[in-house]
């Protein structure tokens, strides 16, 4: 892991594969650890240079004030384009998961010259907040259970990991995998201040961003090959969001993971990798 300086900030990255191979850039959701190691390794074995990175205010990237971010969604999209340029090798295959998928949509729309393909995993075509009337919102019962829990002591690594595992069980994800990732995120977080830990563990900083203007109406302008991946049992962004993306982006392929919820489960890594490799 290292950092790349772009647009006046540092972006934490981790690279896999041959540096001369075509680039696949994985935007975190918000940290790079949203992308499973196994998927990165398989993409690299398939002849790609894979770089996963942390969004601002997470991981090894520049952290300022997660409670009052001075940047916008458009800035995060510009970060992706600047990082692709800094890494070199021509247009990149950009992939975003969760909130990183929103960043990826705007990045490809704003800078189509910087990207050769697009993969969107477990995301939706509108910003945080109430969705459009035709899109399914978060599952209310799931959200009630998630937000009814007291926050952990952010200075306690084990408490944070257990909090993540319990949340994964509520969402329908693998608790053991979530516990391991949360512990790794905790180790990489610069300090135990609650706002910084929440930015890394929960991505709440994203809900405070200025995400205007809307971009859903621009989705038909996307011209690069696009893959939309969505878990059938995703309770946070129900699968109708992925179906809408696939309908509205010309020529997009929809891959529904029948056994998955929010995260990419180990059993689905092979299918997602194969679909991404055949995209571009």
Buried (B, 14 or more C-beta within 10 A) or exposed (E): EEBBEBBEBBBBBBBBBEEEBBBBBBBBBBBBBBBBBBBBBBBBEBEBBBBBBBBBBBBBBBBBEBBEBEBBBBBBBBBBBBBBBEBEEEBBBBBBBBBBBBBBBBBBBBBBEBBBBBBBBBBBBBBBEEBEEEBBBBBEEBBEBBEEEEBBBBEEBEBBBBBBBBBBEBBBBBBEBBBBBBBBBBEBBBEBBBBBBBBBBBBBBBEBBEBEEEBBEBBEEBEBBBBBBBBBBBBBBBBBBBBBBBEBBEEBBBBBBEEBBBBBBEEBBEEBBEBBBEBB
